[in-house]
């Protein structure tokens, strides 16, 4: 997951110029931070009661950074689609993903079109020579609406005008590209409407509901009507799926498959409409296959090397951490045979244990922050979950993975404290490329003072901008 921080030379000069522009703005207004928070709340940039961004600087990447990220992220997304097709044809390969029986049943339902993950995200750390990836969110990645709105707010901050004298600044139109991807998947499915009626579907009590409101407003501005619906609002009559009395053509599914499995009665209409191919659903249920963290165990396991070209295997080795499902077995690590449990016990300081199918940092154990006794308990918990019978319907269960520690990136960011003063803090930078139908379209950038960077564990978010130094002629 994480290791020693790697300094970033690519961001240092833009960050210095931003700081030079920020300090006078702070000095000229005692209420600057307070008014910034008011802007965020007014723009629905909240996660529950918290604002998303208590930071007063964007993340900067160079054109070279962006191209390196594009190559890695688009390759991983393509491998995700490839292993789905292969796993559906090969039961031994499918078994390596450790899905529960109901998840397998859903994954094997006819999807109606080819792309399993219309929207996905690679959670990673951008380093000078690599994109070290912790996991692939192939199912229902949040944050695109928040990221775009944050970028618009930062573009209008007073220091941006001064900063733009030194750099050409590029932001990412995520909502337009997400809508394009959703509509393309609808057309691939066989849809014929030029303005398909969309439903964004998730539980009404989720803390990300404000993002659905942002996306609804933006999608409708671009001509596609949207209803926001809880799975319990859906009705399927055998022919059509409706929400609030409106017939739905396209479901932008944000409700997780975990919840669909755990709450089958409440999600029955959605599943039955999907199974009957009566509505286009994006992402399809097949996206669960690469979404689980065991996906990295599959693609880093030499047994599966024939699925990938030599170039792809080299890319995996350079950018994806060695990963295995935790069980009492022998395996290979970079060509050497190891007994897995013995290796995990002896290499705590270089390993992470985490459930294959949780989110928000739930259950993650960082070996280098854990005592030997607690590490042994975490190993036993992981092994117990993976034993046969541990994932019967209704049980928490599920496989765990072990993953080698990866380098992280840290930078200094201006942080707004609870009393609305500004301090400069050293933050971990989690950099997550969004992929819409397999193409890089923008980024979710999260900051944290701890080893886990996500909003649910108290992290914050900043926009990402590609910056190019201006010359005398531009």
Secondary structure as UniProt FT lines:
FT   STRAND          5..6
FT   TURN            10..11
FT   HELIX           12..28
FT   TURN            30..31
FT   HELIX           32..42
FT   TURN            43..44
FT   STRAND          46..47
FT   TURN            48..49
FT   STRAND          50..51
FT   STRAND          59..61
FT   HELIX           63..89
FT   HELIX           91..95
FT   TURN            96..97
FT   HELIX           101..107
FT   STRAND          119..127
FT   TURN            128..129
FT   STRAND          130..137
FT   HELIX           144..155
FT   HELIX           158..163
FT   TURN            164..166
FT   STRAND          167..170
FT   HELIX           174..189
FT   TURN            194..195
FT   STRAND          198..201
FT   TURN            204..205
FT   TURN            207..208
FT   HELIX           209..221
FT   TURN            222..223
FT   STRAND          226..229
FT   HELIX           231..233
FT   STRAND          234..236
FT   STRAND          241..243
FT   TURN            244..245
FT   STRAND          246..247
FT   STRAND          250..253
FT   HELIX           257..262
FT   TURN            263..267
FT   HELIX           268..275
FT   TURN            276..277
FT   STRAND          280..282
FT   HELIX           285..287
FT   HELIX           288..291
FT   HELIX           294..299
FT   HELIX           302..307
FT   HELIX           310..319
FT   STRAND          323..325
FT   STRAND          330..333
FT   TURN            334..335
FT   STRAND          336..339
FT   HELIX           340..346
FT   HELIX           348..350
FT   STRAND          351..355
FT   TURN            356..357
FT   TURN            360..363
FT   STRAND          365..366
FT   HELIX           367..369
FT   HELIX           372..386
FT   TURN            388..391
FT   TURN            393..394
FT   STRAND          400..404
FT   STRAND          408..416
FT   TURN            418..419
FT   STRAND          422..436
FT   TURN            437..438
FT   STRAND          439..448
FT   HELIX           455..457
FT   STRAND          460..462
FT   STRAND          464..469
FT   TURN            472..473
//
